[in-house]
Amino acid sequence: MTATDFLKTCRNNRIIVFAAVPFAGAALGSLLAEALPTALARSGFLLTLLHVALWSAIISAPLTLALFWADLIYRRGRLLNREIIKPALLTGALAGAISGAVAQAVYSIDIGSGLLKHVLIRSLCWGIMGAILGWRLSTRVPNLGSLRGTLAGLAGGILGGLGFVLFVSTLPEFLGRMVGVGILGAALGLAIITVEQLFRTATLNVLWGPRETTTLSLGSTPVTIGGGDDHVWLQGLPPKAFLVWTEQGRVLCKDQQTGRQNALKDGSIFTVARVQFQITTTLPSTPAHSTPPPLAPQPKSPVRTMPPPARQTTPKR
């Protein structure tokens, strides 16, 4: 296996992408946070609170960007997109600052044993950060939903926080923080995709080529295909050229330029800009009499093709 084939295999594996990329982003954030002057941490309550908030913000900003990039890498999206980079960094910094400030404020209160503060409270505060990041990422991952994204982020943050405490306690100080924060990032990424997969009833499989597939969850929020800030980015198409979603137990696909839409079934295949798409669903098949009108005839340009359901073929094995 060549290096290129290995990278393609890793990119197709959503678990690897959502574990490795956030791990690297969080570890980088930890490395950057080491440059923060430690004098503030010994200068009274308010300055210590500020120090911890800044430290958490510096860690959380690249972690959040890494979570967004993990989603884009898996979907073959554009990484250098200012509409994504700036909001990700701002959201991450805010989430980190809030969780860090809360953690330090609780630490300053005498509420019991050091173990309670060190393990439970710290993990819960990482959970707060995870919940904010999960809520923010739910706007990017199709049909994750804000509630599920928030709960997934909370769970991932708590589990990752426990891992952080473990590695900080067992490894040398600097290495322990970097690995521990990396584990936190991986836990957040894995928790989010796990929750999303648990609630799937239909998927849109993007068949980029041999052994290259991206799987997106379908739901009431349309998955967009186009050349703009779309879930599936295809160069040369207008933004949101096609929409695919589920409605009343059916999978629907709409051509935005013609206004026509089709009802698709399990195994349906269509092509857009030379890329094949396949539907996988556990929803009941659409009765023949309720099938919407077929899509309009295709333009001569090879950029977009959309055969009607009657010409559906089965995928080659």
C-alpha positions in Angstrom: 0.0 0.0 0.0 1.4 3.4 -1.0 1.3 6.4 1.2 -1.5 7.9 -1.0 -3.6 4.8 -0.6 -3.0 4.8 3.2 -4.1 8.4 3.4 -7.2 7.7 1.4 -8.1 4.8 3.6 -7.7 6.9 6.7 -9.8 9.7 5.2 -12.6 7.2 4.4 -12.6 6.0 8.0 -14.8 8.5 10.0 -13.6 7.1 13.3 -9.9 7.7 12.5 -10.6 11.2 11.1 -12.7 12.4 14.1 -10.3 10.9 16.6 -6.9 11.9 15.0 -7.6 15.4 13.8 -9.2 16.7 17.1 -6.4 15.0 19.0 -3.8 16.8 17.0 -5.6 20.1 17.2 -6.0 19.9 21.0 -2.4 18.8 21.5 -1.3 21.8 19.4 -3.5 24.1 21.6 -1.8 22.7 24.7 1.6 23.4 23.2 0.6 27.0 22.4 -0.8 27.5 25.9 2.6 26.6 27.4 3.8 30.0 26.2 1.3 31.8 28.5 3.2 33.5 31.4 2.7 31.6 34.7 3.1 34.7 36.8 -0.6 35.5 36.5 -1.4 32.2 38.2 0.2 33.4 41.4 -1.2 36.9 41.5 -4.5 36.7 43.4 -7.9 35.3 42.6 -8.9 37.5 39.7 -5.6 37.2 37.8 -5.5 33.5 38.5 -9.0 33.2 37.1 -7.9 35.2 34.0 -4.9 33.0 33.6 -6.9 29.7 33.6 -9.6 31.2 31.3 -6.9 32.3 28.8 -5.1 28.9 29.1 -8.4 27.1 28.4 -9.3 29.4 25.5 -5.9 28.9 23.8 -6.4 25.1 24.0 -10.0 25.1 22.9 -9.7 27.4 19.8 -7.5 25.1 17.7 -9.4 22.1 19.1 -12.7 23.5 17.8 -11.1 24.3 14.4 -9.8 20.7 14.3 -13.3 19.4 14.9 -14.6 21.5 12.0 -11.7 20.4 9.8 -12.3 16.7 10.7 -15.9 17.1 9.3 -14.6 18.9 6.2 -11.8 16.3 5.6 -14.3 13.5 5.7 -16.7 15.4 3.3 -13.9 16.5 1.0 -14.7 20.1 1.7 -12.6 23.2 1.5 -10.4 23.6 4.6 -9.2 27.2 3.9 -12.7 28.7 4.2 -12.9 32.0 6.2 -16.6 31.4 6.8 -15.6 28.4 8.9 -12.2 29.2 10.4 -13.2 32.5 12.1 -16.4 31.3 13.8 -14.7 28.0 14.8 -11.8 29.9 16.5 -14.1 32.4 18.2 -16.5 29.7 19.5 -13.7 27.6 20.7 -12.0 30.4 22.6 -15.3 31.4 24.2 -16.1 27.9 25.2 -12.7 27.4 26.7 -12.7 30.6 28.6 -16.1 29.9 30.1 -15.2 26.4 31.2 -11.8 27.5 32.5 -13.2 30.3 34.5 -15.9 28.1 36.0 -13.4 25.5 36.9 -11.1 28.0 38.6 -14.0 29.6 40.5 -15.1 26.3 41.9 -11.5 25.4 42.8 -11.3 28.5 45.0 -14.3 27.3 47.1 -13.8 24.8 49.9 -16.4 22.1 48.8 -14.7 19.0 50.1 -11.7 16.8 49.2 -9.1 17.6 46.7 -10.1 14.4 44.8 -13.6 15.8 44.3 -12.2 19.0 42.9 -9.5 17.4 40.8 -11.5 14.6 39.2 -15.3 15.4 39.3 -15.4 19.2 39.0 -12.6 19.4 36.5 -14.3 16.7 34.3 -17.6 18.5 34.6 -16.1 21.8 33.5 -14.5 20.1 30.4 -18.0 18.8 29.8 -19.3 22.4 29.7 -16.8 23.2 27.1 -17.7 20.1 25.1 -21.4 20.9 25.3 -20.8 24.3 23.8 -18.5 22.9 21.0 -21.0 20.1 20.3 -23.8 22.6 19.9 -21.7 24.7 17.6 -20.6 21.7 15.5 -24.2 20.6 15.1 -24.7 23.4 12.7 -22.1 21.8 10.4 -22.8 18.1 10.7 -26.0 17.3 8.7 -29.0 16.3 10.8 -27.0 16.0 14.1 -29.4 18.4 15.8 -28.5 21.0 18.4 -29.8 19.0 21.3 -28.0 15.8 20.3 -24.8 17.7 19.5 -24.9 19.4 22.9 -25.4 16.2 24.8 -22.8 14.4 22.8 -20.3 17.2 23.5 -21.2 17.1 27.2 -20.6 13.3 27.3 -17.4 13.5 25.3 -16.1 16.4 27.4 -16.7 14.6 30.7 -15.1 11.3 29.4 -12.2 13.3 27.8 -11.8 15.2 31.1 -11.4 12.0 33.0 -8.7 11.0 30.5 -7.1 14.4 31.0 -7.0 14.0 34.7 -5.5 10.4 34.4 -2.7 11.4 32.0 -1.9 14.6 33.9 -1.5 12.6 37.1 0.6 9.8 35.6 2.8 11.5 33.0 5.4 14.3 33.3 3.7 17.7 33.7 4.1 19.0 30.1 3.6 15.7 28.3 0.7 14.8 30.6 -1.2 18.0 29.7 -0.5 17.7 26.0 -1.6 14.0 25.8 -4.5 14.6 28.2 -5.9 17.5 26.2 -5.4 15.4 23.0 -7.5 12.6 24.5 -10.2 15.2 25.3 -10.3 16.3 21.7 -10.5 12.7 20.4 -13.3 11.9 22.9 -15.3 14.9 21.7 -15.0 13.9 18.1 -15.9 10.3 18.7 -18.8 11.1 20.9 -20.4 13.4 18.3 -20.2 10.9 15.4 -21.4 8.1 17.7 -24.5 10.0 18.7 -25.2 11.0 15.1 -25.0 7.4 13.8 -27.3 6.1 16.6 -30.2 8.1 15.2 -29.7 7.5 11.5 -32.6 6.2 9.4 -31.3 7.2 6.0 -28.0 8.1 4.5 -26.6 9.7 1.4 -23.4 7.9 0.3 -21.1 9.9 -1.9 -19.1 7.5 -4.2 -16.0 9.5 -5.0 -14.2 6.6 -6.6 -13.0 3.1 -5.8 -12.9 2.6 -2.1 -13.6 6.3 -1.5 -17.0 7.0 0.1 -18.5 9.6 2.3 -21.6 8.9 4.3 -23.9 11.7 5.4 -27.0 11.4 7.6 -30.3 12.4 6.0 -33.2 14.0 7.9 -35.5 16.9 7.8 -32.6 19.3 7.3 -31.6 19.1 3.6 -28.1 17.9 2.7 -26.9 20.3 0.0 -24.9 19.5 -3.0 -23.2 22.4 -4.8 -20.2 24.6 -5.3 -20.7 26.9 -2.4 -20.6 26.3 1.4 -22.4 23.0 0.8 -22.3 19.7 2.6 -21.0 18.1 -0.6 -18.8 20.5 -2.4 -18.5 20.0 -6.2 -16.6 22.5 -8.2 -18.4 24.1 -11.1 -21.9 23.9 -9.6 -23.9 26.8 -8.1 -24.5 26.8 -4.4 -27.2 24.4 -3.2 -27.7 23.0 -6.7 -29.4 19.9 -5.2 -31.1 19.2 -2.0 -31.6 15.7 -0.4 -33.8 15.2 2.7 -36.4 13.0 4.3 -40.0 14.0 4.7 -43.0 12.0 5.9 -41.1 8.7 5.6 -39.7 9.5 2.1 -36.3 10.4 0.8 -36.6 13.3 -1.6 -34.1 14.9 -4.0 -34.7 18.3 -5.6 -33.0 20.1 -8.5 -33.0 23.7 -7.4 -32.6 25.1 -10.9 -35.6 23.3 -12.4 -37.7 23.0 -9.2 -38.4 19.3 -9.9 -38.0 16.7 -7.3 -37.9 12.9 -7.1 -38.7 10.4 -4.4 -35.8 8.0 -4.0 -35.7 4.5 -2.5 -33.1 2.3 -0.8 -30.4 1.6 -3.3 -31.3 4.5 -5.7 -28.3 6.0 -7.5 -28.0 9.3 -9.2 -25.1 11.3 -10.6 -24.1 15.0 -10.2 -21.0 16.5 -11.8 -19.6 13.0 -12.5 -19.9 11.9 -8.9 -22.3 9.1 -8.0 -24.7 9.3 -5.0 -26.4 6.3 -3.5 -29.3 6.2 -1.0 -29.4 3.8 2.0 -32.6 3.9 4.1 -34.7 1.9 6.4 -37.7 4.0 5.6 -40.6 2.3 3.8 -40.6 2.5 0.1 -42.7 5.2 -1.5 -45.9 4.0 -3.1 -45.9 4.3 -6.9 -49.0 6.6 -7.0 -47.4 9.2 -4.6 -44.1 9.5 -6.5 -43.5 13.2 -7.4 -42.9 14.1 -11.1 -39.5 13.1 -12.5 -36.7 15.6 -12.8 -36.6 17.8 -15.9 -34.4 16.6 -18.9 -30.7 17.0 -18.2 -28.7 19.8 -19.9 -26.1 19.0 -22.5 -23.4 20.1 -20.2 -21.6 17.2 -18.6 -21.4 19.0 -15.3 -24.7 17.8 -13.9 -26.8 14.7 -14.6 -29.8 13.4 -12.7 -31.5 10.3 -14.1 -35.1 9.7 -13.1 -35.8 6.9 -10.6 -37.0 4.6 -13.4 -33.4 4.2 -14.6 -32.0 3.3 -11.2 -29.3 0.7 -11.2 -27.8 -1.4 -8.5 -24.2 -0.5 -7.4 -21.4 -2.7 -8.8 -19.8 -4.9 -6.3 
